[in-house]
Amino acid sequence: MFVPNPSATTASPSDSDIAQLVGLLSNLMPLLLRVQSQEQPFQAGLGNAGMPNPALDRQASESLVAGIIAGSLRTFSAYLEVNAGRHAGLESCIPIVTQAAHRFAARDYAEAFNLIWLAYRAIETIRATDPQIPPLRAGGWASADQTSSSIH
């Protein structure tokens, strides 16, 4: 499995921002678990749906996280399907995404999320050595020859 070497990058002014983002993402699951246990009603006008219900809160937070992970897995798969054959360095990311899919199927969302982060990091590391590889954000994961759509 490809594991990027964080010390291989050079320092830049945005390193602290990236470190902060990594810390926030690492704490996503505990945060969601804390939110579910809070006894705060939702906005007025929701009727009984606004009443605190830990079981529903847990189900909603798990559904949210599962949706985020599933979307990331779909877009990673599409990105790698289009680009891994064209850029040999990206092939090392396929096992990471495959492992993330297996962890997702096992409902191990924390590990699936961690593996998705590793895949993001690995692709950015590979792109740093080969600028011909399209960025992950280009066209919403689309390769350079694909068109993107807007949510507007």
C-alpha positions in Angstrom: 0.0 0.0 0.0 1.3 3.5 -0.9 1.8 5.6 2.2 2.9 9.1 1.5 5.9 10.6 3.3 4.9 13.9 4.8 8.6 14.9 5.4 9.2 14.7 1.6 7.3 18.0 1.1 8.8 21.4 1.5 7.4 23.9 4.0 5.0 26.5 2.7 2.9 29.2 4.3 -0.2 27.0 4.0 1.3 24.0 6.0 -0.4 25.2 9.2 -3.8 25.5 7.3 -3.4 21.9 6.0 -2.4 20.6 9.4 -5.5 22.3 10.9 -7.7 20.8 8.2 -6.2 17.3 8.8 -6.9 17.7 12.5 -10.5 18.8 11.9 -11.1 15.9 9.5 -9.6 13.4 12.0 -12.1 14.6 14.6 -15.1 14.3 12.3 -16.5 11.0 13.7 -16.1 12.0 17.4 -17.8 15.3 16.7 -20.7 13.6 15.0 -21.1 11.2 17.9 -21.1 14.2 20.3 -23.7 16.0 18.2 -26.0 13.0 18.4 -25.9 13.0 22.2 -26.7 16.6 22.7 -30.2 17.5 23.9 -30.7 20.5 21.6 -34.0 20.8 19.7 -33.8 21.5 16.0 -35.2 24.7 14.5 -38.8 25.6 15.2 -41.4 24.5 12.7 -40.2 20.9 12.5 -42.8 19.5 14.8 -42.0 16.2 16.4 -39.0 15.9 14.1 -37.3 18.5 16.3 -37.6 16.5 19.5 -34.3 15.1 20.7 -34.0 11.4 19.8 -30.5 9.9 20.3 -31.3 6.9 18.1 -32.5 9.0 15.2 -29.6 11.4 15.7 -27.1 8.5 15.5 -28.9 7.1 12.4 -28.8 10.6 10.7 -25.1 11.1 11.5 -24.2 7.6 10.2 -26.2 8.3 7.1 -24.5 11.6 6.6 -21.0 10.1 7.0 -21.9 7.1 4.8 -23.1 9.4 2.1 -19.9 11.5 2.2 -17.8 8.4 2.1 -19.9 6.8 -0.7 -19.7 9.9 -2.8 -15.9 10.1 -2.3 -15.5 6.5 -3.2 -17.5 6.9 -6.4 -15.6 10.0 -7.5 -12.2 8.4 -6.6 -13.1 5.3 -8.6 -14.1 7.4 -11.6 -11.0 9.6 -11.3 -8.7 6.6 -11.1 -10.6 4.7 -13.9 -10.0 7.7 -16.2 -6.5 8.6 -15.1 -4.6 5.5 -13.7 -4.1 4.0 -17.2 -2.6 7.3 -18.4 -0.4 8.1 -15.4 1.3 5.0 -14.0 2.0 6.7 -10.6 -1.7 6.8 -9.9 -2.0 3.0 -10.0 -0.5 2.9 -6.4 -3.7 4.6 -5.2 -6.0 1.8 -6.4 -5.3 -0.5 -3.4 -6.0 2.4 -1.0 -9.3 3.1 -2.6 -10.2 -0.6 -2.8 -9.3 -1.0 0.9 -11.5 2.1 1.7 -14.4 0.5 -0.2 -14.0 -2.8 1.8 -13.9 -0.8 5.1 -17.0 1.1 4.0 -18.8 -2.1 3.2 -17.9 -3.4 6.7 -19.4 -0.1 8.1 -16.0 0.9 9.5 -16.6 4.5 8.5 -13.7 5.9 10.5 -11.1 3.7 8.8 -12.8 4.2 5.4 -12.5 8.0 5.9 -8.9 7.6 7.0 -8.1 5.7 3.8 -9.8 8.2 1.7 -7.6 10.9 3.3 -4.6 8.8 2.5 -5.7 8.5 -1.1 -6.2 12.2 -1.4 -2.7 12.8 0.1 -1.1 10.1 -2.2 -2.6 11.7 -5.3 -1.4 15.1 -4.3 2.1 13.7 -3.6 2.2 12.0 -7.0 1.0 15.1 -8.7 3.8 17.1 -7.1 6.3 15.0 -9.1 4.2 14.9 -12.3 2.2 18.0 -13.1 0.6 16.3 -16.2 -1.7 14.5 -13.8 -5.0 16.3 -13.6 -5.9 17.7 -10.2 -8.6 16.1 -8.1 -10.7 19.2 -8.1 -10.5 19.9 -11.9 -14.1 19.7 -13.1 -15.3 17.9 -10.0 -12.8 15.1 -10.4 -13.1 15.0 -14.1 -10.0 14.6 -16.2 -8.9 17.4 -18.4 -10.8 16.1 -21.4 -14.1 15.8 -19.6 -16.6 18.5 -19.0 -17.9 19.5 -15.6 -21.3 20.4 -14.4 -22.4 23.1 -12.0 -24.8 22.7 -9.1 -26.3 26.2 -9.7 
